[in-house]
Amino acid sequence: MGGGPARRGDGGTTARRERLVALLVLGVGVVLLVSSPTWFASDRTVVGVAQLAVGVFLLAVGGFLLRRSRTAH
């Protein structure tokens, strides 16, 4: 079905998988940032700040992973 697990020498499959994980992490970070104003509007500022912090962290991690997936292979 999925083509089996990536072999050690199969850089194309590994790079593609790493890129997809990076894009997933970036997407989650964007959703958290875009939805954080909802918490501020409902007077739950602490939750909004925490969500912003996690969103920014995930964007940084996703950017790092995306850059790594492009340069490593």
C-alpha positions in Angstrom: 0.0 0.0 0.0 2.3 2.8 1.2 5.4 1.4 -0.4 6.9 0.1 2.8 9.4 1.6 5.2 12.1 3.9 3.9 15.4 2.2 3.5 18.6 3.7 4.9 19.8 4.8 1.4 16.5 6.0 0.2 17.0 9.8 0.7 14.0 10.8 -1.4 11.4 9.1 0.7 13.0 10.2 4.0 13.3 13.9 2.8 9.7 13.8 1.7 8.5 12.4 5.0 10.6 15.0 6.9 9.2 17.8 4.8 5.6 16.6 5.4 6.2 16.5 9.2 7.6 20.0 9.0 4.6 21.3 7.1 2.3 19.6 9.6 4.0 21.3 12.5 4.0 24.7 10.7 0.2 24.2 10.0 -0.6 23.5 13.6 1.5 26.6 14.6 -0.4 28.8 12.2 -3.8 27.5 13.4 -2.8 28.3 17.0 -1.7 31.8 16.1 -4.8 32.6 14.0 -7.2 31.2 16.7 -5.6 32.8 19.7 -7.6 36.1 19.5 -10.6 34.1 20.5 -9.2 33.6 23.9 -8.4 37.3 24.3 -11.9 38.3 23.2 -13.4 36.0 25.9 -11.3 37.5 28.7 -9.1 34.4 29.0 -5.8 36.2 28.5 -3.6 33.6 30.1 -4.8 30.9 27.7 -4.4 33.3 24.8 -0.8 34.1 25.8 0.0 30.4 26.3 -1.5 29.6 22.9 0.6 32.3 21.2 3.7 31.0 22.9 3.1 27.5 21.7 2.2 28.7 18.2 5.4 30.7 17.9 7.4 27.7 19.3 5.8 25.4 16.7 6.5 27.8 13.9 10.2 27.9 14.9 10.4 24.1 15.1 8.6 23.7 11.9 10.8 26.2 10.1 13.9 24.5 11.5 12.7 21.0 10.4 11.7 22.3 6.9 15.1 23.9 6.4 16.8 20.7 7.6 14.8 18.5 5.3 15.9 20.6 2.3 19.6 20.8 3.1 20.2 17.3 4.5 19.3 15.4 1.3 
